[in-house]
Amino acid sequence: MSDKTHLVDKITGHRRMRRNRKADWTRRMVQENRLTVDDLIWPIFLVPGTGIVDPIAAMPGVNRISVDKAVEAVREAADLGIPAIAPFPDVEMEKRDATGSEILQRDNLINQFTRAAKKAVPNIGLITDVALDPFTSHGHDGILQDGVIVNDETVDQVVKAAVMQADAGADIIAPSEMMDGRIGAIRRALDAAGHQDVGIMSYATKFASGFYGPYREAINTGGLLKGDKNSYYISPANSTEALRDAALDVEEGADMLMVKPGLAYLDICWRTKDAFGLPTFAYQVSGEYTQIKAAAMNGWIDGDRIMMETLLCFKRAGCDGILSYFAVDVARKLARG
């Protein structure tokens, strides 16, 4: 041995971390976290009509699709092994109003899709949102009165919508509007309507983030929004407040918790899982997706590699799964091995 090797061994006490990294088989054998198709939830965007596949300029590779095309997409997702779909509607402007009343229509876009998807692919999970922003004329997640998003009136409305979505076949209600008390109210209403087996995935820590821009283009609310959402979303500066929000949702009966956005909030993912032990999910939101796609399209990064790396980071941070617009691409890649 050289003097240099003796010196290294003396410093490290014969502990050489690279021994476990020396070959592909050892790296695979000691890998701590893995991403599988079972970790994926696929968000999709719906539009009225038939035969429609409408590309979203701000989200390359993502389309708004009509219910018939969405059912075809669900079949593909199920064939790839993706466990669940999360649909979001782009509602006609003439059906949007100050209270988001279209969400209470039995045959609204979400409920049409849910019934059709459950009929075609009964074994895939459907996770539906009850926030009002796709249905309001002002782009807010709740009912706007005199410039204020009113809490209790909004909760009353989303509770009714949750029961209707469960009636249509939703497996999990995922309320994202961040009103106080909505988890307990939804749980009570679901149980009273005979939907004791319908779960609640709470958007427990949804931050007032700049990462949502492309999503708002996808559902056509960006130009509608009056003011901002700071009075009901959590400040990106506040982690303890986020945990307090999540604790209230747990107390009210949430079955699962979600952190949104994703990569910039891995600390919240870790703290949420560590604090409550419930199934914990992250939403890799539209702005995160678009950044990766845009950089890859310009040749600045390896898009596939970053796609897989970011999703694995969520697993390392304690997440049980990820909502991602990359879900189908990831599932195909995993299937290829």
C-alpha positions in Angstrom: 0.0 0.0 0.0 1.1 3.5 -0.7 1.6 6.1 2.1 -1.4 7.9 0.7 -3.6 4.7 1.1 -2.4 4.3 4.7 -3.3 7.9 5.4 -6.8 7.5 3.9 -7.5 4.3 5.9 -6.3 6.0 9.1 -8.6 8.9 8.5 -11.7 6.8 7.6 -11.2 3.9 10.0 -11.3 1.5 7.0 -14.8 2.8 6.1 -15.0 3.2 2.4 -18.4 4.3 1.2 -17.5 3.6 -2.4 -17.4 -0.2 -1.8 -21.2 -0.2 -2.1 -21.1 1.9 -5.2 -18.5 0.0 -7.2 -20.9 -1.9 -9.5 -24.4 -1.8 -10.8 -25.5 -4.8 -8.9 -24.3 -3.5 -5.6 -25.9 -0.1 -6.2 -29.2 -1.8 -6.9 -28.8 -4.1 -3.9 -28.4 -1.2 -1.4 -30.8 1.3 -3.1 -32.9 2.9 -0.3 -35.9 4.2 -2.3 -37.6 3.0 -5.5 -40.2 4.5 -7.8 -42.8 2.1 -9.1 -45.9 2.5 -11.2 -47.9 2.1 -8.0 -46.7 5.5 -6.9 -48.3 7.4 -9.8 -51.5 9.4 -10.0 -52.3 11.0 -13.3 -54.0 14.4 -13.5 -55.9 15.0 -16.7 -57.8 18.0 -18.2 -61.4 17.6 -19.5 -63.3 19.7 -22.1 -66.9 19.5 -23.3 -67.6 17.8 -26.7 -66.5 14.7 -28.4 -63.3 13.7 -30.2 -61.4 16.6 -28.8 -57.6 16.6 -28.2 -56.6 20.2 -27.6 -52.9 20.8 -26.8 -52.1 23.1 -23.9 -49.4 25.6 -25.0 -48.0 26.1 -21.5 -47.8 22.4 -20.9 -46.1 20.7 -23.8 -47.3 17.1 -24.2 -50.4 17.7 -22.1 -53.9 18.1 -23.7 -57.4 19.0 -22.8 -59.5 16.1 -23.9 -63.2 15.3 -24.2 -64.8 12.6 -22.1 -64.7 10.0 -24.9 -60.9 10.6 -25.4 -60.4 10.7 -21.6 -61.9 7.2 -21.3 -59.5 6.0 -23.9 -56.6 7.6 -21.9 -57.9 5.9 -18.7 -57.8 2.5 -20.4 -54.2 3.1 -21.4 -53.3 4.2 -17.9 -54.9 1.1 -16.4 -53.1 -1.1 -18.9 -49.8 0.5 -17.7 -50.7 -0.2 -14.1 -51.3 3.4 -13.0 -53.6 3.1 -9.9 -55.6 6.4 -10.1 -56.7 9.4 -12.2 -57.4 12.9 -11.0 -59.6 14.8 -13.5 -59.9 18.6 -13.7 -62.5 20.4 -16.0 -62.2 23.3 -18.3 -65.9 24.4 -18.1 -67.6 26.5 -20.7 -67.5 30.2 -19.8 -71.2 30.6 -20.0 -71.6 28.0 -17.2 -69.3 29.9 -14.8 -70.8 32.2 -12.3 -70.0 34.0 -9.0 -70.9 31.0 -6.9 -69.6 28.2 -9.1 -73.1 26.7 -9.2 -72.2 24.3 -12.1 -70.4 22.1 -9.7 -73.8 21.1 -8.3 -75.1 19.9 -11.7 -75.5 16.1 -11.8 -74.2 16.0 -15.4 -71.4 18.5 -15.1 -68.1 17.6 -16.8 -66.5 15.9 -13.8 -69.5 13.7 -13.1 -69.9 12.8 -16.8 -66.3 11.7 -16.9 -66.5 9.8 -13.6 -69.5 7.8 -14.7 -68.1 7.0 -18.1 -64.6 6.1 -16.7 -66.0 3.8 -14.0 -68.2 2.0 -16.5 -65.3 1.5 -18.9 -62.5 0.8 -16.4 -64.1 -0.1 -13.1 -60.9 -1.0 -11.3 -59.0 2.3 -11.7 -59.2 4.8 -8.9 -60.9 8.2 -9.5 -59.8 11.1 -7.3 -62.0 14.2 -7.7 -61.6 17.8 -6.5 -64.5 19.9 -5.2 -62.7 23.3 -5.4 -64.9 25.9 -7.2 -62.2 27.6 -9.3 -63.0 25.8 -12.6 -66.7 26.8 -12.1 -66.5 30.4 -11.0 -66.5 33.5 -13.1 -63.8 35.1 -10.9 -61.3 32.2 -10.8 -61.3 31.7 -7.0 -61.7 28.4 -5.2 -64.6 29.6 -3.2 -67.6 31.9 -3.2 -66.7 35.6 -3.5 -68.8 38.1 -1.7 -67.9 41.8 -1.5 -64.3 41.0 -2.4 -64.0 38.3 0.3 -63.9 34.5 -0.2 -66.5 33.4 2.3 -65.6 30.2 4.2 -68.8 28.6 5.5 -70.9 29.2 2.4 -68.1 27.7 0.3 -67.9 24.7 2.6 -71.7 24.1 2.3 -71.3 24.1 -1.5 -68.3 21.8 -1.7 -69.9 19.4 0.7 -72.9 19.0 -1.7 -70.5 18.7 -4.6 -68.6 15.9 -2.8 -71.7 13.8 -2.3 -72.7 14.3 -6.0 -69.2 13.2 -7.1 -69.4 10.1 -4.8 -72.8 9.4 -6.3 -71.2 9.5 -9.7 -68.6 6.9 -8.7 -65.6 8.9 -7.3 -63.5 6.8 -5.0 -61.7 9.6 -3.2 -62.7 13.2 -2.7 -59.7 15.5 -2.8 -60.8 19.0 -1.6 -58.2 21.6 -2.6 -60.0 24.9 -1.8 -58.4 25.2 1.7 -61.5 26.3 3.5 -61.5 25.8 7.3 -63.6 22.8 8.5 -64.3 21.3 5.1 -62.8 17.9 5.8 -65.0 17.2 8.8 -68.1 18.5 6.9 -67.4 16.4 3.9 -66.8 13.3 6.0 -70.1 13.7 7.8 -72.0 14.3 4.6 -70.5 11.3 2.8 -71.3 9.0 5.7 -74.8 10.3 5.9 -75.3 9.6 2.2 -74.1 6.0 2.5 -70.6 6.7 1.1 -68.6 5.5 4.1 -66.1 3.8 1.8 -65.3 6.9 -0.1 -62.0 8.3 1.1 -60.8 11.9 1.5 -57.3 12.9 0.3 -56.9 16.4 1.8 -54.9 19.0 0.1 -53.6 19.6 3.6 -50.8 22.0 2.8 -51.5 24.0 -0.3 -49.2 26.9 -0.7 -49.8 30.3 -2.3 -47.3 29.4 -5.0 -46.2 30.8 -8.4 -45.9 27.3 -9.7 -49.6 27.1 -10.7 -49.6 29.3 -13.8 -49.8 26.7 -16.5 -52.6 24.9 -14.7 -54.6 28.1 -14.7 -54.1 28.3 -18.4 -55.2 24.7 -18.8 -58.6 25.3 -17.1 -58.9 28.9 -18.4 -59.0 30.7 -15.1 -55.8 32.7 -15.3 -57.4 35.7 -17.0 -60.4 35.5 -14.7 -58.7 35.7 -11.3 -59.5 38.9 -9.4 -56.9 39.5 -6.7 -54.9 36.6 -5.3 -55.4 33.6 -3.1 -53.3 34.6 -0.2 -56.2 34.8 2.2 -56.8 31.0 2.0 -53.7 29.3 0.7 -50.6 29.0 3.0 -47.6 31.3 2.7 -44.5 29.7 1.2 -42.7 31.1 4.2 -44.6 29.1 6.8 -43.9 25.5 7.6 -45.3 25.3 11.2 -48.6 26.8 10.0 -48.7 24.1 7.3 -48.3 21.3 9.8 -51.1 22.9 12.0 -53.3 22.9 8.9 -52.6 19.2 8.3 -53.2 18.4 11.9 -56.7 19.8 11.8 -57.4 17.8 8.6 -56.2 14.6 10.3 -58.4 15.4 13.4 -61.4 15.9 11.1 -61.0 12.6 9.4 -58.7 12.8 6.4 -57.6 9.4 5.2 -54.6 10.8 3.1 -52.7 14.0 3.0 -51.3 16.0 0.1 -48.5 18.6 -0.2 -48.8 21.0 -3.1 -46.6 22.1 -4.9 -44.0 19.4 -4.7 -40.2 19.8 -5.2 -39.8 23.1 -3.5 -41.7 21.7 -0.5 -39.9 18.4 0.2 -39.3 19.5 3.8 -43.1 19.7 4.2 -43.5 16.3 2.7 -41.0 14.9 5.2 -42.5 16.7 8.2 -46.0 15.7 7.3 -45.3 12.0 6.9 -43.1 12.0 10.1 -45.7 13.9 12.1 -48.9 12.0 11.2 -47.9 8.7 9.6 -50.9 8.8 7.2 -50.4 8.1 3.5 -48.8 11.2 2.1 -48.8 12.5 -1.4 -47.1 15.3 -3.3 -48.5 17.1 -6.4 -45.8 17.8 -8.9 -47.7 20.8 -10.3 -47.9 22.3 -13.7 -45.1 24.8 -13.3 -42.7 22.1 -12.2 -43.7 20.0 -15.2 -43.3 22.8 -17.6 -39.9 23.9 -16.4 -38.6 20.4 -16.9 -40.2 20.1 -20.4 -39.0 23.5 -21.5 -35.4 22.9 -20.5 -35.4 19.5 -22.1 -36.9 20.8 -25.3 -34.1 23.3 -25.4 -31.5 20.6 -24.9 -30.4 22.1 -21.6 -31.1 19.0 -19.5 -31.8 15.3 -20.0 -35.6 15.4 -19.6 -36.2 11.7 -18.9 -33.4 11.6 -16.4 -34.7 14.7 -14.5 -38.3 13.4 -14.7 -37.3 10.2 -13.0 -35.0 11.9 -10.5 -37.5 14.4 -9.3 -40.2 11.7 -8.7 -37.7 9.6 -6.8 -36.9 12.6 -4.6 -40.5 12.6 -3.5 -40.2 9.0 -2.4 -37.0 9.9 -0.5 -38.9 12.7 1.2 -41.4 10.2 2.6 -44.2 10.4 0.0 -46.3 7.4 -0.7 -47.2 8.6 -4.2 -47.1 11.5 -6.6 -49.6 13.3 -8.7 -47.7 14.1 -11.9 -48.4 15.0 -15.5 -45.4 12.7 -16.3 -47.3 9.7 -15.0 -47.9 8.0 -18.3 -44.4 8.7 -19.6 -42.9 7.3 -16.3 -45.1 4.2 -16.4 -44.0 3.5 -20.0 -40.4 4.0 -19.0 -40.7 1.7 -16.0 -42.4 -1.0 -18.1 -39.5 -0.9 -20.5 -37.1 -1.6 -17.6 
